[in-house]
C-alpha cells in the first residue's frame, strides 16, 4: 500500500515540476506587472521587476508611433518596428507583443525565427509572398497575401516575407510572447561575434572559402 502511495506522490511532484519549468510566458497572477529596471522597486517576475502598483499610470500601458513608416533605406528594403516589453513596460507578464513591418517595392523580410513566440501576420497594404519551413523534413509552406489577409508562422520555425508588388507594402504582426526574440539566419550564421570558424561554414553550406570569407565580411557587425 505504501509503495503505491509513494508512486502517486512521485508522479504528482514530477507533474508539478514540469508545469513550473514551462518555457512559455507564464500566466500572470495579478492584474499587471509594469516592468521597471530599479531593483529596489518590487518583485522580480519573468526577467523584469514589477513597478509599485501605486506608482503605475496610464502611460505605462501606452506606446505612440506605429503610424509612422519605418525607414526602408537598407540592403533588404524592409523595416521592423517592434513593440515588446522593452518598449512598452505594461506588456510585462501579459504574453503579447506586436510589430509594424514596412516593405519597399520588392523588399524582403529576411529568413528568421522567433524562438519564443508564434507570429500572426496581417497585411494592411500591398502584396506579400510569405512562407515558413518546417523542421525535418524541411517542408516549405508559402502563400501570396493581399490586403486584409492573415498568415501564421509557428513558434521557432524559419519564415520570411517578400514584397512582390511594385508599390510599398505594410503589415502588422502579433506574437504570443512579451519578448519573442529574433534570430536572422544570415546575420547569425555569417555575422556572429566572434565569427564562426570558416571551415565549419565551408562544409556546412558546401561553399568555397572565398565565398564564406566574403559573406562573413558582408555580415560582420558594425
C-alpha positions in Angstrom: 0.0 0.0 0.0 2.8 2.4 1.0 4.6 1.7 -2.3 1.5 2.7 -4.2 1.1 5.9 -2.3 4.8 6.8 -2.8 4.5 6.2 -6.6 1.5 8.6 -6.9 3.2 11.2 -4.8 6.3 11.0 -7.0 4.1 11.3 -10.1 2.4 14.3 -8.7 5.7 16.0 -7.8 7.1 15.4 -11.3 3.9 16.8 -12.9 4.1 19.9 -10.7 7.8 20.4 -11.5 7.2 20.1 -15.3 4.5 22.7 -15.1 6.8 25.1 -13.2 9.5 24.5 -15.8 7.3 25.7 -18.8 9.4 27.6 -21.3 6.4 29.8 -22.4 5.4 33.2 -20.9 3.8 32.5 -17.5 0.2 33.3 -16.8 0.0 36.4 -14.6 -1.3 36.1 -11.1 -2.0 39.8 -10.8 -3.7 42.4 -12.9 -0.4 43.7 -14.2 3.3 43.9 -13.5 4.7 47.0 -15.2 8.3 46.4 -15.9 10.9 48.6 -14.2 14.7 48.4 -14.0 15.1 49.6 -10.5 15.8 46.5 -8.3 14.6 48.3 -5.2 11.1 48.8 -6.6 9.5 45.4 -6.4 9.3 41.8 -7.2 11.3 40.1 -9.9 8.9 38.4 -12.4 9.8 36.8 -15.8 13.0 38.8 -16.3 11.7 42.1 -15.0 11.0 43.9 -11.8 7.4 45.0 -11.1 6.7 48.6 -10.6 4.9 49.6 -7.4 1.2 49.5 -8.4 0.6 52.7 -6.6 3.1 54.4 -9.0 1.6 53.0 -12.2 -0.1 55.3 -14.6 -1.9 55.0 -18.0 1.4 56.0 -19.7 2.9 52.6 -18.6 0.4 50.9 -21.0 0.8 53.4 -23.9 3.0 53.5 -27.0 2.9 56.0 -29.8 4.4 56.0 -33.2 3.2 52.9 -35.1 1.5 55.3 -37.6 5.0 56.4 -38.7 6.5 54.4 -41.6 9.8 52.7 -40.8 13.0 53.6 -42.8 13.3 51.0 -45.6 16.6 52.5 -47.0 18.7 49.5 -46.1 20.1 46.5 -48.0 16.9 44.4 -47.7 14.4 47.2 -48.1 12.3 46.4 -45.1 12.0 47.8 -41.5 10.5 46.2 -38.4 9.2 48.5 -35.6 8.9 46.1 -32.6 6.8 46.9 -29.6 7.9 44.4 -26.9 8.3 44.6 -23.2 11.5 46.7 -23.6 9.4 49.3 -25.5 6.2 49.1 -23.6 6.6 48.2 -19.9 3.0 47.4 -19.3 3.4 44.3 -21.5 5.4 42.5 -18.8 3.8 39.1 -17.9 1.0 39.6 -20.3 2.5 37.3 -23.0 1.9 39.5 -26.1 3.8 41.9 -28.3 3.5 43.3 -31.8 5.4 44.9 -34.7 4.9 47.1 -37.7 6.7 45.9 -40.8 7.3 48.2 -43.8 8.4 46.9 -47.2 9.8 48.9 -50.1 8.9 47.5 -53.5 10.4 44.0 -53.9 11.9 44.2 -50.4 12.4 41.1 -48.2 12.0 40.5 -44.5 14.9 38.0 -44.5 14.5 34.4 -43.3 14.4 34.4 -39.5 13.0 32.7 -36.4 11.3 33.8 -33.2 12.5 31.3 -30.6 9.9 32.3 -28.0 6.7 33.2 -30.0 4.3 32.3 -32.7 3.6 35.1 -35.2 0.3 36.2 -36.7 0.8 38.5 -39.7 -1.9 40.8 -41.1 -1.3 42.6 -44.4 -2.6 46.2 -44.4 -1.4 47.3 -47.8 0.3 45.7 -50.8 1.0 42.1 -51.8 3.4 39.8 -50.0 4.7 36.3 -50.6 5.1 34.7 -47.1 6.3 31.3 -46.1 7.9 29.1 -43.5 9.9 25.9 -43.4 9.1 23.0 -41.0 11.7 21.1 -39.1 12.9 17.8 -40.7 12.0 17.1 -43.5 12.0 20.9 -44.1 8.8 21.3 -46.0 8.1 24.8 -47.3 4.6 26.4 -47.0 4.1 29.6 -49.0 1.1 31.8 -49.7 0.5 35.1 -51.6 -1.1 37.6 -49.2 -3.1 40.6 -50.2 -4.7 43.4 -48.1 -6.6 42.0 -45.2 -5.1 38.5 -45.4 -3.7 36.8 -42.3 -0.9 34.2 -42.1 0.6 32.3 -39.2 4.3 31.4 -38.6 4.6 28.7 -35.9 6.9 29.3 -33.0 10.6 28.7 -33.7 10.3 27.9 -37.5 12.3 29.8 -40.1 10.0 32.2 -42.1 10.1 35.2 -44.4 8.1 37.7 -46.4 8.9 39.4 -49.7 7.0 42.3 -51.3 6.1 41.0 -54.8 4.3 44.3 -55.7 5.5 47.4 -57.4 4.4 49.6 -54.5 5.3 49.8 -50.8 3.6 47.2 -48.5 2.7 47.3 -44.9 1.9 44.6 -42.4 1.4 44.2 -38.6 2.5 41.2 -36.7 1.4 40.0 -33.2 3.2 37.5 -31.0 2.2 35.3 -28.1 5.2 36.5 -26.1 6.2 39.7 -24.5 9.7 39.2 -26.0 9.6 36.7 -28.8 13.2 37.1 -29.7 14.7 37.3 -33.2 17.4 35.2 -35.0 18.0 36.4 -38.6 19.6 33.4 -40.2 22.2 35.1 -42.5 23.2 37.5 -39.7 23.5 34.8 -37.1 25.5 32.4 -39.3 27.8 34.8 -41.2 27.8 37.8 -38.8 28.2 36.2 -35.4 30.7 37.8 -32.9 33.2 36.3 -32.8 32.9 34.7 -36.2 32.2 31.0 -36.7 35.2 29.1 -37.9 35.1 29.4 -41.7 35.8 25.6 -42.1 32.5 24.9 -40.4 30.6 27.1 -42.8 32.5 25.8 -45.8 31.5 22.2 -45.1 28.0 23.0 -43.8 27.0 25.2 -46.8 29.2 23.5 -49.4 30.7 26.8 -50.3 34.2 27.9 -51.4 36.4 29.5 -48.8 36.4 32.8 -50.7 32.6 32.9 -50.7 32.5 32.3 -47.0 35.1 34.9 -46.3 33.1 37.4 -48.4 29.8 36.7 -46.6 31.4 36.9 -43.2 32.8 40.3 -44.2 29.5 41.4 -45.6 27.5 40.5 -42.5 30.2 41.5 -39.9 28.7 43.5 -37.1 29.3 47.3 -37.4 
